[in-house]
Amino acid sequence: MYPPELVKPMREDLTNVGFAELHTQEEVNKAIHQKGTTLVVVNSVCGCAAANARPGAKMSLQNAKKPNQLVTVFAGVDREATEAARAEMAPFPPSSPSMALFKDGELVHMLERHHIEGRPAELIAENLKNAYNEYC
């Protein structure tokens, strides 16, 4: 587990733009299995989360269509919530950072770490916008 003071700015990077933090399995299940679209960001302390994932997720919100709900879990911190989110992302293996778009509780789009690492935030944002345009 990482110290709260270390991850606070990384959490706020997403919560300041409207992402809700999930800390329990119950919160994850409730968020994912409601009607509408939910973007789940598995946040991380790694460099590609800071340089690519979080900026890409934020840029993706500059779109006419966007998810009804924005949520995040933090790998290495919110263990229960992260495990629950990853279980919903099957058959994709656990990775962080990662992003998943759910529609009415069904996984419809996934960005794994290998889609994020080494790619510019703008490309990640475009990928997400295309998914929003299709599913939201």
N, C-alpha and C positions, 0 to 999 in steps of 0.2 A: 504494500500500500504506500502511496505517495503522501507526503504531508499536505494537509489542507492549504497551507499558505503557498505551497509550490503550484498547486493546480488551480487555485482561485482565479488568476488571470486567464487561464486556458478555458475554464468553465465560462467565465464572463464574456469571452470572445463570442460565444454563441448565445448565451442567455440575454446579452444586451441587444440582440437583434430579434428576440422573440422565441428562442428555443426554450422549452421547459425541460428541466432536469428530472430524470427518473432515477429512483434509488432502490426500488423493490421490484420483485417479480410481478406483483399485483399491479403496480403502476404501469409496467411495460405491457402486460396483457390487456389492460383496460385501454391504453393508448392505441395499440396496434389493432385491436379487434372492434373498433367502433366504425360506424359508417363514415365513408369519405376516405381521403388520402392522408397518410402520415409519413413524413420523412423522419427516419431514425438515423442519427449520426453517432457512430461509436467513436468518441473522442479519445485522444491519446496525448502523451507527453512527447512523442517522437517529433522529429524535425519535419517530417512530411505532413503531419497534422497541422503544424504551425504555418508552414510555407504553402501548402497545397489544399489540404482538406477543408480546414475551417474557412479560409478565404474563398474557396470555390463554393462551399455551401452558402456563404453569405451572398456572393455575387449571383448565385442562381435565383435568389429571391427577387432580383430585378427582372421580373417576367410577368406578363399579363396573367398567366395561369400559374398557380403555386399550390402546394399542399394545404389542406385544411388545418393540419396540425404539424408542428415542428417540435421534435423531442430529441434528447441526447442522453446517452449513458457514457460513463467515463471508465475506460479499460484501466485496470490496475487500481481503481478506487471504488467504484460502485459494482462490486463483484456480483451480487445477486441480480441486479438489473442488467448488467452486461451479459451474464450467462443466459438470462431469459431472452434478451434481444437476439443473441446469437442463435439460440434454439429456434427462433422464428425465422431466421435467415437460412436455415437448412434448405438445400443440400450444400450451400456454400460453406467452406471451412472458416473457422474463426479467424478474423484478422482485424487489426486496428492500425490506423483508422479505417473505417468503412462506412458506407452509407447505403440505406435500403429504403425504397419507396414501397409502401403498402397501400392497397386499395381495398376497402371493405374487409380488412384482415388478411388479404392475400398478398404475398410478395410479388411485385410486378417489375421491379427494377433493382439491380444491385451493382454497387461499385465496391470492389474489394481493394485491399491495400495495393495490389499490383496494378490496379487501374489509376491509383492516386499517386503513388511514389514516382517521382521524377517527371511528372506531368504538370504543366502550368495550371494555376488555379482557374484561369479563363477556360481552359479545355474541360476541366471538371465541371465548371458552371454550365457550359454549353451542353454537356452530356446530361446533366440534371434538368436543364430547361427543356430539352427534347423529351425527356421522360414526363415532365409536368405537362407539356403540351399534348402528349398522348393520353395520359391517365387522369389528369386533374380537371 
